[in-house]
Amino acid sequence: MGIKRNKAAEPQWNFMDYAVTSKEHLFSDGRWGEKVNWDIILKQVEKTQQASQMIDINIYPSSLFFTAIDLLEANLLMVDDLFYYLTGIRMTETKIFFEEVRHRLGFWNMDSYKVLNQISEGLLQANVPLVRCLKQEPMWDISLKVIEKSPMSAAWIGSAPVRQDPFPGKSACEYACECYEAAEIDQEALATQIANIHELTRHYRFYLWSIYGKFTDFSRLLEQFCESHIAQTEYIEPWRHDFGGTRDSLIAKMEKDPRLGPWVNRYDHLPKVEDICNQLFFDDKDASSPANEEECYNTANWISILTVAAVLQEYDELHPTVNGEPYDEEVLLEKLSVFFTSDDHARRFLNAVKQMSDKEIVALVNKKYEDGVCTNKKKALWQVLFDAGLYTAKYGNWNKML
């Protein structure tokens, strides 16, 4: 069963194709704002839906029925072929959590969440006629084999068959189907093919959701943003001449900016040790989807958030404080360097613990000690951190957690 597929040659992409540009830095000049032409995939899914309408229990088990199954499978595989040409990635050969997939498809394509939802819904609808057939008695033996090969299909098929509904013209349909009578039915092959169709549908839908619904770690996103030439020159640089004043005056000025204003206080008052995306856009009562999708899946909003984060981060590095009070970072680094194998390790440690809880600081100290980077984790180190206001609990707490 199945339409024969020939192995196609590799696409001849050029430097303007998304499959090529998506390999560049996320915020590079050539990639800034670039996204996939998802309408091409949407049109193919619409054709797949049309092809699926040929699947009807009333023509089972004729060769017409099996040809309709072949067409549905072929059209689904074509979705992956088109996806590969457009992105340089095959959905059937990669997992959504692969770093390459998240890097090449994430962020800029979140603006396309509506069409990606349309594609996902279209794939589900294309599967409906086949599932409707599998629910009925004539195909129940096949259905049981499908569930065995693809256990998750049980949620679609159900636990017991339903009787085939009588319909006008049934006798005429049976007569017409005799012209396409199948010599024999390979139930194993048919069940395998249908199970594959179900697996493709599920994989595609989850894959498409992950493009906009699975965010890259915010700290990594911010790091990439700060590495960008466009971000540095067009988004961060204009605020550097305000770094001579107080942090409050900088924030007050940023709040007057129409792009940054809505995000300054919202971002600045978040606990940075938790997931930024969830805190900004998700309701505590429902973590399954953002409270406002249009606000969340909007790259312009995220560029503003990243700008706020980058500007405040750079200001804070230039004006270090502990509990809101200025302190001499170099003096603190000199004290910390005694406990680390190099000044660089001490600096990295200090930068990390500034936003950490007491529990997280102890965990980091243990990790650095195990790695051989930290040479002494006892009371003297606690005293330095405690005096600086970075570790707030008493020594007994420190010693107990160590």
N, C-alpha and C positions, 0 to 999 in steps of 0.2 A: 504493500500500500504506500501511497504518497507519490507526489509528482517528483520526477527526477530533477535534482539540482546539480548543475555543473559548477565546478569551482571557478569563480571569477578572478580575474587578475586584480592586483592591488590598484586602488584609485590613483590617478595621477594628480595629486593635490599640488597646489602652488602656495606661495607665501601669503596669499590673501584668504585662503580657505580656513574656516574655523578649526578644522582638524590639525592645522599647522600652528596657527596663532595661539590656540589654547594650551600649547606646551610652554608658552612664555610665562614670565612672572605674572601673577594674578593682576597686579596693578601697573603693568608696563604700558608704555604709550600705545603700542600696537594692539593691546588687548582691552584697553580701558573701554568699558561699556559694550563689548562685543558679546552677542548671544547667538544661539542656534536658531536657524529658520524652522521653527517647530511646525509651521503650517504644512510643510511637506509631509511630516509624519502624520499630522491630523488627517490630511486627505487620504493617505494610505489606510488609516484606521477606518475611515468612513467607507472605503471600498471593501475593507474586511467585513464590516457590518453588513454590507449589501450581499457579499458572498455567503455569509452565514445564514441568510434568509432562505437559502436553498435546502437547508437541513430540516427535514420534516419526518416525523415518525410514520406518516402515512405512505412514504416511499421506501421505508425500511422493510426488507433487507435487499433492495434492488441495487444495481451498480450505480444508479443515479445518486443514491444516498452516500455510497462510498466515495464517489467523485466529489460530492459536496463537501465531505470531510477533508478530502485531499486539498480542495480549493481553500478551505478555511485555514488549514495548516500552512499552505504555501503563502497565503497572504500575511499570516502572522510572522513567518520567517522573513518575508520581505520588509516588514517593519524593522527588523534587526539589521537587514542589509542597508536600508536607507539611513538608519541611525548611525551605522558604521561610516558610511560615506560622509555624513554631515559632521560627525564628531571625532572620528578616528578611534572610536571605542565600540566594542561589541557588547551589547547587553547580555548575550548568551554566554560570553566567555569571561565576564568580570563580575565582581561583587560590588555592591554599592558602597561598601565601606573602604574599598581600596583607596589609598591616598591619591593615586593618579586620577581616579574617577572624581573624587571630591574636588581636587585641584582644578581639573579641566572643565567640569560641568557646574560646579557650585558657584555661589555668589551672584555673578552677573545674570545667570539664567533665572534667578528667583523672580525677576519682573515678569516672567512668562508663566507664572503659576496658574493662571486661569486657563490658558491653552493646554498646559500639561495636565490639568484636571480634566479638560475635555477629552484629551487623548486617553487618559486612564478610564474614564467613564465609558468611552466608546469601545475600549477593549473588553470591558465587562459586559456591555450589551451584545457584542459580537459572540460572546460565549453562551448567551441565554438560550437560543434555539437548540443548541446541542445539549445543554443541561436539561431542557424541557423534555427532550427525547429520552435521556438517560433515566429520568424519573418514572418512565412508563414500563409496563409489564413486558412488552416485546423485547426490550433491551436490557432487562434487569440482570441477566447473567453477565452481560458485558459490563454493566455498571459495577457489579461486585468486583470484577477483575480490575476495573479502573481504580476503585477505592483501595484495593490491595496494593496497586502500583503507585498510587498517589493518595495517601491517607487524608490529606487536607481536602480532597475533592468531596469527601463525605458531607462537609458543611453545605455544599451546593446540591448534591444529589439527594440526600436524605437517607433514612434508615429503612424505608419500605416503599415498594412500587405503588404507583397509582394506576387505575384502570384507564385504558385508552378511551377517550371520549368519542362517541359516534359522530359522524359529520355527513352532511348531504353529499352525495356523489362518491361515497366510499367504494361502491362496487365499480364505478367507472375508473376510479384511481387504481384499484387493484388490477383491473383489466389492462390499463395502460402500462403499469409497472411490469407486467409479464414480459413485455418486449425487452426489458432490461434486467431480467432475472440473473442473479449472480450464481455462478456454478457452485461455489462453496464459500463459507465464511471462516476466515482465520480469526477466531475470537481473540486469541492472544495478541496477534498483530494489531487488530482494531483497538483493543483495550490499551495497548502500549501507545498507539498514535493519539488516542483521546487523552490519555494521562499526560502526554507530552504537550498537547494543546492547553490543558489546564495549567500545567507548570509554567509554560511560556506566559500565559495571561497573568498569572500571579506575579511572576518575576518582573515582567515589564511594568506592571502597575506600581509595585513597591519601588522599583528602580526610578521611575519617573517622579514619584513622590519625594524620594530622597534628594533629588536635584535641587529642590527648593525648601524641603522640609527638614533636612538634616544639616545643621549649621557647623561650619568649621569652628574649632575652639577659638574664642574671642581673642585670647592673648596672642595666638598665632596669626590671626587675621590682622590684629593691630601691628604686629611686628612686620608683616608683609606690607601693610599700608605705609608704615614709616620708612620702608626701604624704597618706596616708589618715587621717581623723579617728579611725576605730576603731583603727588600728594605733598611732597616737600615744597615745591615751588608755588603751587596754586592754592593749597589748603592750609599748610602749616606756617610757611614763611610770613604771610601777612600779619600774623599775630605775634611774631617775635619782638616787634618793637614795643609791645605792651608788657614784656617780661620784667621790666624795671620796676613796675608798681607792685601793689599787693595782689595776692591771689583773688581776693574779693573784688577788687577793681577790674581784674581781667575777666572774671566770671560775669560781672555786671555788664561789661561791654559785649561779651559774647552773647548774652541774653538778648541784646538788641538786634543781633544779626537774624534776619528772617529765616535763614536756613538752620542755624545752630540753636536759636533761642528755645525751641520746644524741647531740646534734648539736654541742655546744660545741667540743670538741676536734677533732672531725672537720672542722668548718668552719674553725676558727682556724688549723689547720696546713696548709691548702691553699695552693698558689701562686695568688694571686688573678688572675694574668694569664692563666690557662687557664680552660677551660669548667668551671664549678662543677658542673653536673649530671653531666657525664661522670665527674668525679673522685669524686663522692659515690656514684653508683649504678651505674656501668658497669664491667665487668671489662675490664682491658687486653687480655685475650686474645680477647674477643668484644664489639665495640663496636656490634653490631647491635641489641641489646636489653639492658635493665638486668638486673643479676644477680638482683634481687628486684623484680618489677613492683608488688606490693602496697605495698612500702615506697616505691618511686619515685613511682608515680602516686597520691599521697595528699596532698591539699591541707593536711591537718592537719600533716603532716611539713614541708611547704614553708613554712607559716606559722611554725612553730618555727624553721626555718633562717633565714627572713627576719628574725625577731625577734632571733636571735643576731647576725646580720650588722648589723642596724640599731643595736642596742645597742652592739656593739663599735666600729662606725664612729663613732658619736657620742662614745663615750668617747675614742677615738683622736684625734678632732678637738679635744677639750678638753685632751688631754694628748699633744701631739705629741712624737715621738721619732725619732731617726735611729740605726739599728742597735741599738735597744733602749735608748738613752740619751736622756733629756729634752733638748730644745733650745728656744731661744726662736724661735718661728715668726715673730714680728713682725720680729725682727732679720734673719732670713734673707730674709723678704719685702722688706725694705728694700734688701738687697743685690741681690736678683733684679730689682727694679723698674727698675734702671738699664738692664737689657737688654730691657725691654718697653715698649710704647707706653702702657701704663696699669697702675696697681696691680692692677686687676681681672684683667687678662691674666696678670700675674705670679702672682697667687693661684691662678688656674685651672691654670697651668702647674705650680705647686708641688704642688697637690692631685693632679694627674695622675701626676707622676713618682714619688710616694711608693711606689707598688707596681710600678714598671716596672723592667725589666732595662736594662743599659747600652745595648744595641742599640735598644731601644724608645725610650729617652730621646733618643738621637741622631736617630732618625726623627721624633720629635715636634718637636725643635728645628728640623730642616730644614723641617718642615711649617709651623711658626709663622713661620719666616723667609720662606718663600715667600709666606705670607699677609700679610706686612708687619707682623705682630704683634711678632716678635722683631727687634730692631735690630742685635744683635751676637752672633754665634755662635762666636766664636773663644776663645782661651785663657782670657780673663778669666772667661767664663761657666763654662767647665769647672772653673776653680779654685774658684769659689763652690760648685758642686755637689759637687766632690771633697772639699773641706774639710768640707762638711756630711754627707758619707758617703752621699749620694744617687747619685753616680756613682763606681764603685769602680775602674775601669781608669785607667791613666796617660794623660797628654795625647796621647802618640803614637797610642794606640788611638782617642781622640776625633777627632783630626785626620785619621786614615786613613779613618774611617767617614764623616766630613763630606765 
